């Protein structure tokens, strides 16, 4: 391809006004055309507008109007509106008389007329600047809308006088569209429907004038499809045939509006609103300059070089190719772009390119000191920015779709990127194959609407490209030096890496059943694609390549790589078990103290860990065994550090709490008790080796059986189920692939259709159904006119069917015409419902016009009969009514409550050949599989399963009156578990017997421990811990023996092929839990018996010795203190508690501050008892009485102040008493230094009241005399 600089021209003709020469109306039309083959560009249709402008020049030159008329013939329309932009920048904005309003351009009117319909729309919004939805622009056209309604009467008078259009159908169309000149389309509307009545994206010559602040609009043909646009063939006969009925009415509208504007006495627009402006003060509009510097980082200099003569591309990021500006940089690498809008309107994307040869290009680059392309918003009349480029080797990547749906990004064909329906496409990342190093510079430019990407890379040689769609794992992998990559490359690359990685696992007996299925399917279709490519059958190769890619992707990202993750996770889960077992075995088998014990433990840990590393595949699949080992060691170390940190933090918090609130909480050392129980457990196992071996053997056998004979494996299954809505009457036995209601994000795509065809192969016919919603019109929704010679009707939606599909779906409803409505996918034929045919007055063989094309009516069908039939999903065959989807309808229609979307009635749906609908921009909404003859059940189900595996959409089937829906379901394949219930109970019973014997043997030992303070809970903990050790050892040795046994049995072919071993899956945690559960379950009853030995009586709770008398309750407490000073100190200790930590508890609350009388040895406080809303309050007085034998005994006096007696003597009271008893017990456990603090406080308080205290008293060393 050769790039040339071409000089364009703007031609301006002025006809001075006779009365108001300083008031100007500017008329614009372009005289260039475009073509897919640039050298063959020709278009009679494009020439209509400049020809009309020439005729206006001729007319007004002979009949000079009151106002001045400017006629601008511009070029560069298809090159980013280059001509209009240059005219605005270097003519309009350079004229001081125009800028100051000395001469005023009231309106700029553009002409863009085609031969589609005899109706024009007045519009100011195009796809170049997209200035829709901005009231500060649309208000400039309020007066024009009123004026155009007056001009409309002149146009209608002309048409009535001339009898145009002569076709009754076209006259009916004009009536339905209300006006020949649709001034209503000047309104600013939401972004997703600002194309008004237009059928596809477009740019307007008047758009640069709009953003410069002027009142500019264009007369453009309504519902303009322009079927010959961009084609190298001549459209002269097409325009000539349609000129009288379709073009002349539009020219009449242009003449009427032009003449009206030039002759209006006054124009009702504020001058200040329409003066051309470089930049509006509030950024409402502006016509700005952007200077772009193209830079390349020079590694040797450490700075940037300019890149001369690069092509700079600037745009709002649109998928419409003509909405971009192209400027060539000068010899200094600088490009100046005119017509950039301010921040209030748009943000701009800037990039630069410069071809070098067929495989290298200077292009935007991401990498060291290079940021690639730039986004820019401007706030000043001239902005500056830089684009960073590098020379990169280019690769073209085609067929880049989302392989789970084989779908590209789907967007409304009328509005392009302004209305995206479904995302798609992948994102490629490049790296060097041998080293895995990413390139220093790379870049990707994409068009995910067609699935084509251009990837640049600074590396030379063998590259691997991974493609991602937002997930963790890439969706495709391709390696090699090819410059063009397509679906087969992605399929082979992904299948190869998935197979290689899976073989590493499967060689070590780590598998997934669904991974085997996916890889088998991927291999089959890969071989078919390669064979078809060798035979030059491209369509078959393409479909099989897509299917192979999809299956390989699912095998790689859904099965194989999660299996790697599962290996790592299982290793992490099993590692603590291995470390614990090694520690217990060292304690049982060796004797050692100090450093020797530490050495023994380390050696046992290493031996067990090496055995684990040899068995478990995680150490064979990770890049470095050493790193994996260090990682697991770090995990163990981290656990120990966290445990130490937890204990230290807990001690610090307890210390701070004691300093602030006193020592009033009981500290329970559970961890120490557990360590003691653990030490005793290993000692007891060592003392009785025969009993320990007999206990351990059932556990090992049970664990070995779980590993060898039982299997739990994640599995992606395709399961049949009843559809949500069961179909009543269907048209065929077969299959339908369909998502949801088949609109917007639920649509399918062409590659998915090709893929399903490859999966089905020659066993059935595959047909796609397409849907196309007509252009959305303000307040009407999707709207198109089907025109006959007699009349016209509205068509909101059309269906596209293949010849086989049309025959299948319409066969029972045909009223007139052939049983085969279409003979090819591109035939200009149409099938009409009977109501629509009657309204049009047509029969078989008549011609009708729709979407700018003429169709022959080949079939008329009964919409009543078609309404009886359901689709295979139980819903409707016809498309859903757009009224339920504002994005389709063009505006939101309020609907009360939840409503299931309903379809269009068949009387409003026309049927076209699928190729025609596809060319219009229609999308696949369902894929049908049609069987010509009988097919056996096995083959039928296999095809349905393969389809459900290959695409993320349900496969609905109907066979012999039985509807089903096949879809993927993530589940687990469990094998052999039903046989393990008996071993589980045998193992549990054997442990119970062993434990009961152990309890009997150790009765004397338990009594000995009890005599030194062993609690019942401690006795239970001792036995439970001992058998937990058995469980850990049994699970560990069972794991190793199960692995060995399974290897032996697999070698001799004893086990079935579908059995997946558990030893490397997360299910191994289930094995360990079952073994531990069996031991703990068995240990429950013997541990209970051991606790009964320690405590013959179950009654350990202190009982209140007296009952209340009326509202008074005197309770002697089992608490005695030796001295008077200690009594006083204890009362201060209680006062501290009830004003701090004990102020509010779950069962009581202090309602009055505690008062201490040191002389009387008494503390008094008021207590609210739970439930607090019952209002039960008591006065509690604790006092001490001197005993005859010496010492002081505590008593408690409770007096009910108010509330309920039942609450006063209930559980809340016992909660208060028990809490008080605990504080008494805690006083006895306080260190002497702590008690001395309270004694000193008592001395200080007494001294303050008596004025006597010596040094010994102050130190608290002895009690003062007297």
Secondary structure, DSSP 8 states (H G I E B T S, - for coil): ----------EEEEE--SSEEEEEEEEEEE----BSSGGG---HHHHHHHHHHHHHHHHHHHS--SEEEEEEEE--TTTTSHHHHHHHHHTGGG-HHHHTTSSEEEEEEEEE--SS-S-EEEE---TTT--TT-HHHHGGGHHHHHHHHHHHHHHHHHHHHHT-S--HHHHHHHHHTS-SEEGGGGS---GGGTTTT-SS----TTHHHHHTT--EEEEEETT---TTTB-SS--HHHHHHHIIIIIHHHHHHHHHHHHHHHH-S---S-HHHHS--SB-TTSS-B-EEEEEEEEEEETTTTEEEE-TT-EEEEES--SSGGGEEEEE--TTSEEEEEEE-BTTT--EEEEEEEE-SSSEEEEE-EETTEE-SEEE-B-SSEEEEEEEEEEEEEEEE----BTTTTB--EE-TTTGGGSEEE----EEEEEETTT--B-SEEEEEEETTTTEEEEEES--S-EEEEEESSSSS-SEEEEES-SEE-HHHHHHHHHHHHHHHHHHHHTTT---HHHHHHHHHHHHHHHHHHHHHHTT-HHHHHHHHHHHHHHHHIIIIIIIHHHHHHHHHHHHHHHHHHHHHHHHHHHHH----THHHHHHHHHHHHHHHHHHHHH-THHHHSS-HHHHHHHHHHHHHHHHHHHHHHHHHHHHHHHHHHHHH-S-S----HHHHHHHHHHHHHHHHHH-HHHHHHHHHHHHHHHHHHHHH-EEEEEEEEEEE--SS--SS-S-SEEEE--TTSSGGG---HHHHHHHHHHHGGGSEEEEEEEEE--EETTTEE--EEE-SS-EEE--EEEEE-HHHHHHHHTTTEEEE-SS--SSTT--EEEEEHHHHHHHT--TT-EEEETTEEEEEEEEE-HHHHHT---TTSS-SS-B-GGG-HHHHSS-----S-----B--GGGEEEEEHHHHHHHT-EEEEEEEE-SS---HHHHHHHHHHHHHHSSS-EEEEETTEEEEEEEEEEEEEESGGGHHHHHHHHHHHHHHHHHHHHHHTHHHHHHHHHTT--HHHHHHHHHHHHHHHHHHHHHHHHHHHHHHHHHHHHTT-S-TT---STTSTHHHHHHHHHHHHHHHHHHHHHHHHHHHH-S-S--S---SS--BTTEEEEEEEEEES-HHHHHHHHHHHHHHHHTTTSB-SSEEEEEEEEEETTTTEEEEEEEESSGGG--EEEEEEEEEE-TTSSEEEEEEEEEEES-HHHHTSHHHHHHHHHHHHHHHHHHHS-HHHHHHHHHHHHHHHHHHH----HHHHHTSS----
